[in-house]
Amino acid sequence: MSKSEDEVCVDLMTVRDIKHENVLSVTFTQTAEDRLELWQTHVGDDLPAQAGIVTIGEQTRSASTSRNSPSKTPGPITIDTVSDPADLTGLGISLTNYLSEWSQNSNQTVVCFHSLTPLLQYADLQRVFRFLHVLTGRIDSSDAIAHYHMDPGAHDEQTRNTLIQLFDATIELDADGNRSITHR
């Protein structure tokens, strides 16, 4: 990720006072430690009320992997691993568990999905579209906010246009890191 992409990502994950947020980071391309470092670099030591990281394809797990019940005070970061990047069912179950668990508290849930580009390497467009259609529905019904990363240069126009219809807006970054937002 570029520095500009990092900044946009963290901006989208910190929509409220972070002590009143549940933050879920899903990553294909980074380790849990990378995601924690990103948070600490841009936010500092303040933690959200609840935090989770789902790594896909990462074989090793952090020592802090135990799942904990939601609490109203800043708590531990839970880490889940989906070892097979093509296991969209396992990924969906993990994400649904977080969304269901966190729906029991009054915090704003925000989700970062990093990234659709590697997901499309493990599943065809039709399967990814169906998965994202269900996922965006669950996120919407949970009153959560989500953003999804994608390298537009890695995909043809048909793929981009197919996926864009699932989202309310797109944010594009130019070479200088300037943001261009298009609402649907």
C-alpha positions in Angstrom: 0.0 0.0 0.0 1.2 3.5 -0.7 1.3 6.1 2.0 -1.7 7.8 0.5 -3.7 4.6 0.4 -2.7 4.0 4.0 -4.0 7.4 5.0 -7.3 7.0 3.2 -7.8 3.5 4.7 -7.2 4.7 8.2 -9.5 7.7 7.6 -12.2 5.3 6.5 -11.7 3.1 9.6 -11.9 6.0 12.1 -15.2 7.6 11.3 -16.1 8.3 15.0 -14.3 8.4 18.3 -12.4 5.1 18.1 -13.4 4.2 21.6 -16.9 3.8 20.2 -15.9 1.7 17.1 -15.5 -1.9 16.3 -12.8 -2.2 13.7 -12.4 -5.3 11.5 -9.6 -5.6 9.1 -9.6 -8.3 6.4 -6.3 -8.9 4.6 -5.0 -11.1 1.9 -1.7 -9.3 1.4 -0.5 -8.3 4.8 0.1 -10.0 8.1 -1.8 -9.2 11.3 1.3 -7.5 12.5 1.4 -5.3 9.3 -2.2 -4.2 10.0 -1.4 -3.4 13.6 1.6 -1.4 12.5 -0.5 0.6 10.1 -2.9 1.4 12.9 -0.2 2.4 15.3 1.5 4.6 12.7 -1.6 6.5 11.8 -3.7 6.4 15.0 -1.2 5.7 17.8 -1.8 3.5 20.8 -5.5 4.3 21.1 -7.5 1.1 20.5 -11.1 0.8 19.3 -13.7 -0.7 21.6 -13.4 -4.0 19.7 -10.9 -4.9 17.0 -10.4 -7.9 14.8 -8.1 -8.9 12.0 -8.9 -11.8 9.6 -5.8 -12.9 7.6 -6.3 -15.0 4.6 -3.7 -17.5 3.5 -1.4 -16.7 6.5 -0.3 -19.9 8.1 1.0 -18.6 11.4 -1.2 -17.1 14.0 -0.4 -14.4 16.6 -0.3 -15.2 20.3 -3.4 -13.0 20.7 -5.7 -15.1 18.6 -8.4 -16.0 21.1 -11.8 -14.7 20.4 -13.3 -12.7 23.3 -16.8 -11.6 24.0 -17.6 -8.0 23.1 -17.1 -5.4 25.8 -17.8 -1.7 26.0 -14.3 -0.8 26.9 -11.3 -1.0 24.6 -10.3 -4.6 24.6 -7.9 -7.0 23.0 -7.5 -7.5 19.3 -8.6 -10.8 18.1 -7.0 -12.5 15.1 -8.6 -15.1 12.9 -7.0 -17.0 10.0 -8.6 -18.4 6.9 -5.8 -20.6 5.6 -7.3 -21.3 2.1 -7.6 -18.1 0.1 -10.3 -19.8 -2.1 -12.4 -20.6 1.0 -15.1 -17.9 0.6 -17.4 -19.9 2.9 -14.9 -19.9 5.7 -14.2 -16.2 5.1 -17.9 -15.4 5.1 -18.4 -17.3 8.4 -15.5 -15.5 10.1 -16.8 -12.1 9.0 -20.4 -13.0 9.9 -19.2 -14.0 13.4 -17.6 -10.7 14.0 -20.6 -8.7 12.6 -23.1 -10.8 14.7 -21.0 -10.6 17.9 -20.5 -6.8 17.5 -24.1 -6.1 16.7 -24.8 -6.6 20.5 -23.1 -3.4 21.4 -23.8 0.2 20.4 -20.4 0.9 18.7 -20.1 1.8 15.0 -18.6 -1.2 13.2 -16.2 -0.4 10.3 -14.7 -3.0 8.0 -11.6 -2.7 5.8 -11.3 -5.4 3.1 -7.8 -5.5 1.8 -8.0 -6.4 -1.1 -10.3 -7.6 -3.8 -7.4 -8.0 -6.2 -5.9 -11.1 -4.6 -9.4 -12.5 -3.9 -10.0 -12.4 -7.7 -6.9 -14.6 -8.1 -8.5 -17.4 -6.1 -12.1 -17.2 -7.3 -13.7 -16.2 -10.5 -15.6 -12.9 -10.9 -19.1 -14.5 -10.7 -18.2 -16.2 -7.4 -16.6 -13.1 -6.0 -19.6 -11.0 -7.0 -22.0 -13.4 -5.3 -19.8 -13.4 -2.1 -19.6 -9.6 -2.0 -23.3 -9.3 -2.7 -24.1 -11.4 0.4 -21.3 -9.7 2.4 -22.4 -6.1 1.6 -26.0 -7.1 2.6 -24.8 -8.4 5.9 -22.7 -5.3 6.5 -25.7 -3.1 5.6 -28.1 -5.0 7.8 -25.5 -4.7 10.7 -25.4 -0.9 10.1 -21.7 -1.3 9.6 -19.5 0.8 7.2 -17.1 -1.0 4.9 -14.5 -0.1 2.3 -12.8 -2.4 -0.1 -9.4 -2.0 -1.7 -8.7 -2.9 -5.3 -5.9 -2.3 -7.8 -7.8 -1.1 -10.8 -4.8 -1.6 -13.1 -4.8 -5.3 -12.3 -8.3 -5.8 -13.7 -10.1 -5.4 -17.0 -13.0 -2.8 -17.3 -15.7 -5.5 -17.2 -14.4 -6.8 -13.8 -14.2 -3.2 -12.4 -17.6 -2.3 -13.6 -19.2 -5.5 -12.3 -17.8 -5.0 -8.8 -18.4 -1.2 -8.7 -22.1 -1.7 -8.8 -22.0 -3.4 -5.4 -20.7 -0.2 -3.7 -22.2 3.2 -2.9 -19.0 5.1 -3.9 -15.5 4.7 -5.2 -12.4 6.5 -4.2 -9.6 6.7 -6.7 -6.1 8.0 -5.8 -3.9 9.7 -8.4 -0.1 9.5 -8.5 0.1 12.4 -6.1 -2.3 10.8 -3.6 -5.2 13.1 -4.4 -8.7 11.6 -3.8 -11.4 11.5 -6.4 -14.8 10.3 -5.0 -17.6 9.1 -7.3 -21.0 8.3 -5.7 -23.4 5.8 -7.2 
